[in-house]
Amino acid sequence: MAAEIHQLEQWAKNYREPPLPAFDGGGGGGDDSGMETRISALEAANLETRDRLARIETRLDSVATKADLLDVKATLHQEINAQTWKLVTFVCSFGTALVAATYFLAKHVA
């Protein structure tokens, strides 16, 4: 067991990780000679994205918000409620007029 531990210690002492391969040969800076084309593509995509964002912002000016929808909902509810009461009043008044006409005809004509 001690021999195995000694062997592992020797191996750990002598072990060195293999060096990482140099990027683009090293010493030439961070440019891998494809950077210009990549930057050009990103700049073109940036312009297109900016145009799309401007169109979206223009459309958003005419889109209703939640507050707008809640206002319309409340107004619609009030109008339907008012219309309902007008109809109830008309029907009750018309019914009363019919009862009065029937009573008048029964009392004075017969």
C-alpha positions as CSV (number, residue, x, y, z in Angstrom):
1,M,0.0,0.0,0.0
2,A,2.8,2.4,0.9
3,A,4.5,1.6,-2.4
4,E,1.3,2.5,-4.3
5,I,1.0,5.8,-2.4
6,H,4.7,6.6,-3.1
7,Q,4.1,5.8,-6.8
8,L,1.0,8.1,-6.9
9,E,3.0,10.9,-5.3
10,Q,5.7,10.5,-7.9
11,W,3.2,10.5,-10.7
12,A,1.5,13.6,-9.3
13,K,4.8,15.4,-9.0
14,N,5.8,14.7,-12.5
15,Y,2.4,15.2,-14.1
16,R,1.9,18.3,-16.1
17,E,-1.1,19.2,-18.1
18,P,-0.5,19.3,-21.8
19,P,-0.2,22.9,-23.0
20,L,-3.3,24.3,-24.7
21,P,-3.0,24.9,-28.4
22,A,-2.4,28.6,-29.2
23,F,-5.2,30.5,-30.8
24,D,-4.4,31.5,-34.3
25,G,-0.7,30.7,-33.9
26,G,-0.3,33.0,-30.9
27,G,1.6,36.3,-30.8
28,G,-0.6,37.9,-33.5
29,G,-3.1,39.5,-31.1
30,G,-6.8,38.5,-30.7
31,D,-7.8,38.7,-34.4
32,D,-8.5,35.3,-36.0
33,S,-8.8,36.9,-39.5
34,G,-12.5,36.1,-39.6
35,M,-13.5,38.9,-37.2
36,E,-14.1,41.6,-39.8
37,T,-16.7,39.5,-41.6
38,R,-18.4,38.6,-38.3
39,I,-18.5,42.2,-37.3
40,S,-20.0,43.2,-40.6
41,A,-22.7,40.6,-40.3
42,L,-23.5,41.8,-36.7
43,E,-23.7,45.4,-37.8
44,A,-26.1,44.6,-40.7
45,A,-28.2,42.6,-38.3
46,N,-28.1,45.6,-35.9
47,L,-29.4,47.9,-38.5
48,E,-32.2,45.5,-39.4
49,T,-33.1,45.1,-35.7
50,R,-33.2,48.8,-35.2
51,D,-35.6,49.2,-38.2
52,R,-37.9,46.5,-36.9
53,L,-37.9,48.0,-33.4
54,A,-38.8,51.4,-34.8
55,R,-41.8,49.8,-36.7
56,I,-42.9,48.0,-33.5
57,E,-42.7,51.2,-31.5
58,T,-44.8,53.0,-34.1
59,R,-47.4,50.3,-33.9
60,L,-47.5,50.4,-30.1
61,D,-48.7,54.0,-30.1
62,S,-52.1,52.9,-31.5
63,V,-52.5,49.8,-29.4
64,A,-55.0,49.9,-26.5
65,T,-53.7,49.5,-23.0
66,K,-55.3,47.6,-20.2
67,A,-56.6,50.9,-18.7
68,D,-58.2,51.8,-22.0
69,L,-59.9,48.4,-22.2
70,L,-61.2,48.8,-18.6
71,D,-62.6,52.2,-19.4
72,V,-64.4,50.9,-22.4
73,K,-65.7,47.9,-20.4
74,A,-67.0,50.2,-17.6
75,T,-68.7,52.6,-20.1
76,L,-70.3,49.7,-22.0
77,H,-71.6,48.3,-18.7
78,Q,-73.1,51.7,-17.8
79,E,-74.8,52.1,-21.2
80,I,-76.3,48.6,-21.1
81,N,-77.6,49.2,-17.6
82,A,-79.2,52.5,-18.6
83,Q,-80.7,50.9,-21.7
84,T,-82.2,48.1,-19.6
85,W,-83.8,50.5,-17.2
86,K,-85.3,52.5,-20.0
87,L,-86.8,49.3,-21.5
88,V,-88.2,48.3,-18.1
89,T,-89.7,51.7,-17.6
90,F,-91.3,51.7,-21.1
91,V,-92.8,48.2,-20.6
92,C,-94.2,49.0,-17.2
93,S,-95.7,52.3,-18.5
94,F,-97.2,50.6,-21.6
95,G,-98.6,47.8,-19.4
96,T,-100.2,50.4,-17.0
97,A,-101.7,52.3,-20.0
98,L,-103.2,49.1,-21.3
99,V,-104.7,48.2,-18.0
100,A,-106.1,51.8,-17.7
101,A,-107.6,51.6,-21.2
102,T,-109.1,48.2,-20.5
103,Y,-110.6,49.5,-17.2
104,F,-112.0,52.6,-19.0
105,L,-113.6,50.5,-21.8
106,A,-115.1,48.0,-19.3
107,K,-116.5,50.8,-17.1
108,H,-117.8,53.3,-19.6
109,V,-118.6,51.3,-22.8
110,A,-120.5,48.4,-21.5
